[in-house]
């Protein structure tokens, strides 16, 4: 479990007192005493292995351990802990200790009385109680160590020991105010205004609408019962709350009460695509653009950089350009305002706007800032008064289908290739992850639907299993007999009464096609033909 340092001069830390009651560790074969007392004695001993002092004196204390009360050679601002703190603060001068994320939030030990070798951290773990602090300490050999400071001033090095003092496991529910402080640290009071002023043109700024002009909808399911899922949910909620917005959470019926117990405005939306369509319908009924948000986004970020012409597959120049570029942390409200302003000012009439589909900024800057025929990710998008809806027969890759529907109907979408999300995607419990299966059959079923509805636009990705490549320029609307029906185009002759459109189906408007629901029997027939005609050998 590691050694315990001193929290007060001449006294062991609270952690040492707790660990003293634990069984003594087994001694290794080399006879070295690895108990906390043994480590403390070795740290105070002038005897060291040959060459150790010369090696460690250059960067640390020249010994195995250092006390929290012992200043490093050269002062604290020349120490490894200070350099580590600068990195955690993004290379900028750290704020005052009381304003850093690691400072106790309420009823904690005053940071002015912390030991001199423990710096208040600029970060904070999600499970740390609000009355505790988080610090960075220099080690004897010249490294750093994350430590936690109790309300009584004790220095703790290990989470299990802290949990032993509480008598239970600590979870993100223990750090509600710490979570809000983290959001506030990344989103200053005027950061959104400064961002929109810096990156939008004068014409685009004319199309900025206030936060209450949007309907913000978070799509989620089965994630409110686990500590990590609840933490992710509350991080998203906190970012909206910071901007004075209360989003609506569209969730599954079974766990709706779990979401409401977290203080969320939750409604039953059903499964994935019905919930998404319900959000679109609600927004259209209110006459507002619909902003749909995933439940695991921890950060929205914009990279200010002109397009970089790439040569070959070497990304070293692009990585260097991203590292040198100005970055903006922004709220989901500002991200929506950016997308809608660019959509309405573009002149191409897009009604769907989104972000770059991965967090790889080096790839994003190799494209124009905005492109108009690319895939729009479902994790965060703005839909502006369009009749296009998600295909309710799809359980995965429904955002690919919506992108194709918008391109078929409106002729353009808008993707901002400088706007990036920090998300977890496939590592979550619940949500779309619960829909995927280990053999990929659900993915392949939805790929078959895409290839049938939009012939030529979707090809199998030979490098990534059960993934597709979207290229709208290859779409051939006359390549398959079922394509028109799948897109909701009217037939030459009226349909028989038995074939009346199902509820939610969309027809023509202004002579342009729109995606629509199709009957179950039609879908089964289309899927069977696609499975017979398509070879899945490359993706199995």
C-alpha positions in Angstrom: 0.0 0.0 0.0 3.0 2.3 0.0 4.5 4.5 2.7 2.9 7.2 4.7 4.5 10.6 5.0 4.2 13.1 7.9 1.3 15.4 7.8 2.3 17.4 10.9 5.8 17.9 12.3 6.8 15.0 14.6 3.5 13.1 14.0 2.4 10.5 11.6 -0.4 11.2 9.2 -4.0 10.0 9.6 -3.3 7.5 6.9 -0.4 6.0 9.0 -2.7 5.6 11.9 -5.3 3.8 9.8 -2.7 1.6 8.2 -1.1 0.7 11.5 -4.2 -1.4 12.3 -3.7 -3.3 9.1 -1.7 -6.6 8.9 2.0 -6.1 8.5 3.2 -6.8 4.9 5.3 -9.9 4.2 9.0 -9.2 4.1 10.6 -9.8 0.7 13.5 -12.3 0.3 16.1 -9.6 0.2 15.4 -8.7 3.9 14.6 -5.1 3.3 12.1 -3.7 5.7 9.2 -2.4 3.6 6.9 -1.3 6.4 6.1 2.4 6.7 8.4 2.6 9.7 11.2 0.9 7.8 10.8 3.3 4.9 10.8 6.3 7.2 14.1 5.1 8.8 15.8 4.5 5.5 14.7 8.0 4.3 16.4 9.6 7.3 19.5 7.4 7.0 22.6 9.0 5.4 23.6 5.5 4.0 22.6 4.9 0.4 23.4 2.6 -2.4 26.6 3.6 -4.3 25.9 6.3 -6.9 22.3 7.0 -5.6 23.1 10.4 -4.1 24.9 11.6 -7.2 22.1 10.4 -9.4 19.2 11.9 -7.4 20.7 15.1 -6.1 20.4 16.7 -9.5 16.6 16.4 -9.6 15.4 15.7 -6.1 16.5 15.4 -2.5 19.1 12.8 -3.0 17.3 10.2 -0.9 14.5 7.7 -1.2 11.8 9.7 0.6 11.0 13.3 1.4 8.8 14.8 4.0 5.8 17.0 3.1 7.4 19.7 5.3 10.8 19.6 3.6 11.3 22.1 0.8 13.2 20.7 -2.3 16.7 22.0 -3.2 16.4 25.2 -5.2 12.9 26.1 -3.8 9.4 24.9 -4.6 9.1 26.8 -7.9 12.1 25.0 -9.4 10.8 21.6 -8.3 9.3 18.7 -10.4 6.0 19.3 -8.6 5.8 22.9 -9.8 6.6 21.9 -13.4 4.0 19.2 -13.2 1.5 21.7 -11.9 2.3 24.1 -14.8 1.5 21.3 -17.2 -1.8 20.6 -15.5 -2.7 24.2 -15.8 -2.1 24.2 -19.6 1.3 25.8 -19.3 -0.1 29.0 -17.8 0.7 30.5 -14.4 -1.5 28.6 -11.9 -4.2 30.6 -10.2 -4.0 31.3 -6.5 -4.0 28.1 -4.4 -7.5 28.9 -3.0 -8.9 29.1 -6.6 -7.5 25.9 -7.9 -9.6 22.8 -8.3 -7.6 20.9 -5.7 -8.5 23.2 -2.9 -11.1 22.0 -0.4 -14.6 23.4 -1.2 -16.2 23.4 2.2 -15.0 22.7 5.8 -11.6 21.7 4.6 -8.1 22.2 5.9 -6.9 25.8 5.0 -4.5 25.7 2.0 -2.4 28.4 3.7 -1.5 25.8 6.4 -0.6 23.0 4.0 2.9 21.7 4.2 5.4 23.6 2.0 6.2 20.5 -0.1 2.6 20.0 -1.1 1.2 22.2 -3.8 -2.6 22.6 -4.4 -3.4 20.8 -7.6 -5.2 22.2 -10.6 -7.2 19.0 -11.1 -9.5 17.0 -8.9 -10.5 13.3 -9.0 -14.2 12.8 -9.4 -14.6 10.8 -6.2 -12.9 13.2 -3.7 -15.3 14.5 -1.0 -15.8 18.3 -1.1 -14.2 18.8 2.2 -10.9 17.2 1.0 -8.1 18.8 -1.0 -5.8 17.4 -3.7 -2.2 18.2 -3.9 1.1 17.4 -5.8 4.1 16.5 -3.7 7.8 16.2 -4.6 9.3 12.8 -4.0 12.8 12.1 -2.7 14.3 10.8 -6.0 12.9 13.8 -8.0 9.5 12.6 -9.0 5.9 13.7 -8.1 3.1 12.1 -6.2 -0.6 13.0 -6.0 -1.8 13.3 -2.4 -5.0 14.1 -0.7 -5.4 16.4 2.4 -8.1 15.6 4.9 -10.2 18.2 6.8 -7.8 17.7 9.7 -4.7 18.3 7.6 -3.6 14.6 7.3 -1.8 13.6 4.1 -3.2 10.5 2.3 -1.5 8.7 -0.5 -4.1 6.0 -1.3 -7.8 5.9 -2.1 -8.4 2.6 -0.2 -7.1 4.1 3.0 -9.4 7.2 2.6 -12.3 4.9 2.0 -11.4 2.9 5.1 -11.7 6.1 7.1 -15.2 6.6 5.7 -16.1 3.0 6.1 -17.4 2.7 2.5 -16.5 3.1 -1.1 -16.3 6.7 -2.4 -18.2 7.6 -5.6 -18.8 10.7 -7.7 -21.9 11.3 -5.6 -19.5 12.5 -2.9 -18.2 15.4 -5.0 -21.2 17.3 -6.4 -19.7 20.7 -5.7 -16.3 19.7 -6.9 -17.8 18.8 -10.2 -19.4 22.2 -10.6 -16.1 23.9 -9.6 -14.4 21.9 -12.3 -16.9 23.1 -14.9 -16.6 26.7 -13.7 -12.8 26.5 -14.0 -13.0 25.5 -17.7 -15.9 27.9 -18.5 -15.3 31.4 -17.4 -18.1 34.0 -17.3 -17.2 35.6 -20.6 -15.4 32.7 -22.4 -18.3 32.0 -24.7 -18.8 35.6 -25.8 -15.1 36.0 -26.4 -15.0 32.8 -28.4 -17.9 33.7 -30.7 -16.5 37.1 -31.3 -13.1 35.7 -32.3 -14.1 32.9 -34.6 -17.3 34.1 -36.3 -17.4 36.6 -39.1 -19.5 39.8 -38.8 -22.2 38.3 -41.0 -22.2 35.0 -39.0 -22.6 36.9 -35.7 -25.9 38.4 -37.0 -27.3 34.8 -36.8 -26.4 34.2 -33.1 -29.5 33.4 -31.1 -29.8 33.3 -27.3 -29.6 30.1 -25.3 -33.4 30.1 -24.7 -33.9 30.0 -28.5 -32.8 26.4 -28.6 -34.3 23.2 -27.3 -31.4 21.2 -25.7 -32.1 17.5 -25.6 -29.8 14.9 -24.0 -30.3 11.3 -25.2 -29.5 8.7 -22.6 -30.5 5.3 -21.4 -29.6 2.9 -18.5 -26.7 5.0 -17.2 -28.0 6.6 -14.0 -27.6 3.6 -11.8 -23.8 3.2 -11.9 -21.5 5.7 -10.1 -19.4 6.4 -13.3 -22.5 6.8 -15.4 -24.1 9.1 -12.9 -20.8 11.1 -12.9 -20.8 11.5 -16.7 -24.4 12.5 -16.6 -23.9 15.2 -14.0 -20.8 16.6 -15.8 -23.0 17.2 -18.9 -25.8 18.7 -16.7 -23.3 20.9 -14.9 -22.0 22.4 -18.2 -25.5 23.4 -19.1 -26.3 24.7 -15.6 -23.2 26.9 -15.7 -24.8 28.7 -18.7 -28.3 28.9 -17.1 -29.8 26.2 -19.2 -31.8 23.2 -18.0 -31.8 20.5 -20.8 -34.4 17.8 -21.2 -33.2 14.3 -20.8 -34.9 11.7 -23.1 -34.4 8.3 -21.4 -35.7 4.8 -21.3 -38.9 4.1 -19.3 -37.2 1.6 -16.9 -34.7 4.1 -15.5 -36.5 7.4 -15.9 -37.0 7.7 -12.1 -33.3 7.1 -11.6 -32.5 10.2 -13.8 -35.1 12.3 -12.0 -33.5 11.4 -8.6 -30.4 13.0 -9.9 -32.4 16.3 -10.2 -32.7 16.1 -14.0 -35.7 17.1 -16.2 -36.2 13.6 -17.6 -39.0 12.3 -19.8 -39.6 8.9 -21.3 -38.4 8.8 -24.8 -38.2 5.1 -25.4 -35.5 3.4 -27.4 -32.8 5.3 -29.3 -34.4 6.4 -32.5 -37.9 7.0 -31.1 -36.3 9.2 -28.4 -34.3 11.1 -31.0 -37.4 11.7 -33.1 -39.4 12.7 -30.1 -36.8 15.4 -29.4 -37.0 16.6 -33.0 -40.8 16.8 -32.8 -40.8 18.7 -29.5 -38.3 21.2 -30.8 -40.3 21.7 -34.1 -43.5 22.1 -32.1 -41.8 24.9 -30.1 -40.4 26.5 -33.3 -36.8 26.1 -32.0 -33.7 24.4 -33.4 -33.1 21.0 -31.8 -29.7 20.4 -30.2 -29.1 16.7 -29.4 -26.4 15.8 -27.0 -24.7 12.6 -25.9 -24.6 11.8 -22.2 -20.9 11.3 -21.9 -19.3 14.5 -23.3 -16.8 16.0 -20.9 -15.6 18.9 -23.0 -16.3 21.0 -26.1 -13.2 22.4 -27.8 -12.5 24.6 -30.8 -9.0 24.7 -32.5 -8.3 28.0 -34.3 -6.2 27.1 -37.3 -6.2 27.6 -41.0 -6.4 24.5 -43.2 -3.1 22.6 -43.3 -2.2 20.9 -46.6 -1.2 17.4 -45.7 1.4 15.4 -47.7 1.3 11.6 -47.3 0.5 10.0 -44.0 3.0 11.9 -41.9 1.1 13.8 -39.2 4.1 15.3 -37.4 3.6 18.7 -39.0 -0.1 18.6 -38.2 0.5 17.6 -34.6 2.9 20.5 -34.2 0.4 22.9 -35.8 -2.3 21.7 -33.4 0.0 22.1 -30.4 0.8 25.7 -31.4 -2.8 26.6 -32.2 -5.1 28.6 -30.0 -7.7 26.4 -28.3 -11.0 27.5 -26.9 -12.9 25.6 -24.2 -16.6 26.4 -24.7 -20.0 25.4 -23.4 -22.5 23.3 -25.3 -24.6 26.4 -25.7 -21.7 28.3 -27.5 -21.1 25.2 -29.7 -24.7 25.2 -30.8 -24.7 28.9 -31.4 -21.6 28.5 -33.6 -23.1 25.8 -35.7 -26.4 27.4 -36.2 -24.9 30.8 -37.1 -22.6 29.2 -39.7 -25.5 27.1 -41.1 -27.8 30.1 -41.5 -25.1 32.3 -43.0 -23.7 29.7 -45.4 -26.0 30.4 -48.3 -26.2 26.6 -49.1 -29.3 26.0 -46.9 -28.1 23.2 -44.6 -30.5 22.2 -41.8 -28.1 19.9 -40.0 -24.8 20.9 -38.4 -22.3 19.0 -36.4 -18.7 18.5 -35.2 -15.7 16.6 -36.4 -16.4 12.9 -35.7 -13.2 12.2 -33.7 -11.0 14.0 -31.2 -8.1 13.9 -33.7 -7.5 17.6 -34.3 -4.5 16.9 -36.5 -6.8 15.2 -39.0 -9.5 17.9 -38.6 -7.2 20.8 -39.6 -6.3 19.0 -42.8 -9.8 19.9 -44.1 -11.6 23.2 -44.6 -13.1 24.7 -41.5 -16.6 23.8 -42.7 -17.6 21.1 -45.2 -21.1 20.4 -46.5 -21.3 16.8 -47.7 -19.7 14.9 -44.8 -21.1 12.7 -42.1 -22.7 14.4 -39.1 -22.0 12.6 -35.8 -25.1 12.0 -33.5 -23.2 12.8 -30.3 -23.8 16.5 -30.8 -25.7 18.2 -33.6 -28.1 21.0 -34.4 -31.2 20.4 -36.5 -32.9 23.5 -37.8 -36.6 23.2 -38.8 -36.4 20.1 -41.1 -39.0 17.3 -41.6 -36.2 14.7 -41.8 -36.3 12.1 -39.1 -34.4 9.1 -37.9 -35.2 5.7 -39.3 -37.0 3.8 -36.5 -35.9 0.5 -37.9 -32.3 1.2 -37.1 -30.7 0.5 -33.8 -27.2 1.7 -34.6 -25.6 4.1 -37.2 -28.8 6.0 -37.2 -26.8 9.3 -37.6 -25.4 8.1 -40.9 -29.0 7.7 -42.2 -30.0 11.1 -40.9 -27.1 12.7 -42.7 -28.0 11.1 -46.0 -31.7 12.1 -45.5 -30.6 15.8 -45.0 -28.4 15.7 -48.1 -31.1 14.2 -50.2 -33.7 16.7 -49.1 -31.8 19.9 -48.5 -28.6 19.4 -50.6 -26.1 20.2 -47.8 -25.2 19.7 -44.2 -22.6 21.6 -42.3 -19.7 20.0 -40.4 -17.3 22.2 -38.5 -13.9 20.5 -38.7 -12.4 22.7 -35.9 -15.0 21.8 -33.3 -14.1 18.7 -31.2 -15.7 16.6 -28.5 -14.1 14.8 -25.6 -16.3 11.7 -25.2 -16.0 8.1 -24.0 -18.0 6.4 -26.8 -17.7 2.6 -26.7 -16.3 2.3 -23.1 -19.6 3.3 -21.4 -22.1 1.0 -19.7 -25.6 1.2 -21.1 -26.8 3.3 -24.0 -25.9 2.3 -27.5 -23.1 0.1 -26.1 -25.7 -2.3 -24.7 -27.2 -2.6 -28.2 -24.0 -3.8 -29.8 -23.2 -7.5 -29.7 -19.8 -9.3 -29.7 -20.1 -10.9 -33.1 -21.2 -7.6 -34.8 -24.4 -8.9 -36.3 -26.4 -5.9 -35.1 -23.8 -3.6 -36.8 -24.0 -5.5 -40.0 -27.8 -5.5 -40.0 -27.8 -1.7 -39.8 -25.1 -1.5 -42.5 -27.3 -3.5 -44.8 -30.2 -1.0 -44.2 -27.9 1.9 -45.1 -26.6 0.2 -48.3 -30.1 -0.6 -49.4 -31.6 2.8 -48.7 -28.6 4.8 -50.1 -27.0 2.7 -52.9 -23.4 3.6 -53.5 -23.1 6.1 -50.6 -21.9 3.5 -48.0 -19.1 1.1 -48.6 -17.5 -1.3 -46.1 -14.4 -0.1 -44.3 -11.7 -2.6 -45.0 -9.5 -1.3 -42.1 -12.2 -1.2 -39.3 -14.5 -4.1 -38.6 -18.2 -3.5 -39.0 -17.7 0.2 -40.0 -18.6 2.0 -43.2 -17.2 4.7 -45.3 -19.6 7.5 -46.3 -19.2 9.2 -49.7 -22.2 11.1 -50.8 -20.7 11.7 -54.3 -21.1 8.0 -55.0 -24.8 7.9 -54.2 -26.8 6.5 -57.1 -30.5 7.1 -56.5 -31.5 4.9 -59.5 -29.2 2.0 -58.6 -31.8 0.1 -56.6 -35.5 -0.3 -57.0 -36.2 0.1 -53.3 -34.2 3.3 -52.9 -37.1 5.6 -53.7 -39.4 3.9 -51.3 -36.8 3.9 -48.6 -36.3 7.7 -49.0 -40.0 8.4 -49.0 -40.4 9.5 -52.6 -43.8 9.2 -54.1 -44.4 6.5 -56.6 -45.8 7.1 -60.1 -49.1 5.6 -59.0 -50.8 6.0 -55.7 -50.2 3.3 -53.1 -53.0 0.8 -52.4 -54.9 1.5 -49.2 -53.3 -1.5 -47.5 -49.9 0.2 -48.0 -50.8 3.4 -46.3 -47.9 5.1 -44.6 -47.3 4.3 -41.0 -47.4 7.0 -38.3 -44.3 9.1 -38.6 -43.7 8.5 -42.3 -42.6 11.6 -44.2 -43.6 12.4 -47.8 -42.5 15.0 -50.3 -42.1 18.7 -49.7 -41.3 21.1 -52.5 -40.5 18.1 -54.7 -37.6 16.9 -52.7 -37.3 13.4 -51.0 -37.2 12.9 -47.3 -36.3 9.9 -45.2 -39.3 8.0 -43.9 -40.3 4.9 -41.9 -41.1 1.9 -44.0 -43.3 -1.1 -43.1 -41.9 -4.0 -41.3 -42.5 -6.4 -44.2 -40.8 -4.0 -46.7 -37.8 -3.7 -44.4 -37.4 -7.4 -43.9 -37.6 -8.0 -47.7 -35.0 -5.2 -48.4 -32.7 -6.6 -45.7 -32.9 -10.1 -47.0 -32.0 -8.9 -50.5 -29.1 -6.8 -49.2 -27.7 -9.7 -47.2 -27.8 -12.0 -50.2 -26.2 -9.5 -52.5 -23.5 -8.1 -50.1 -20.4 -9.9 -49.0 -19.4 -9.5 -45.4 -16.3 -11.6 -45.6 -14.1 -8.5 -45.3 -15.7 -7.3 -42.0 -16.2 -10.6 -40.1 
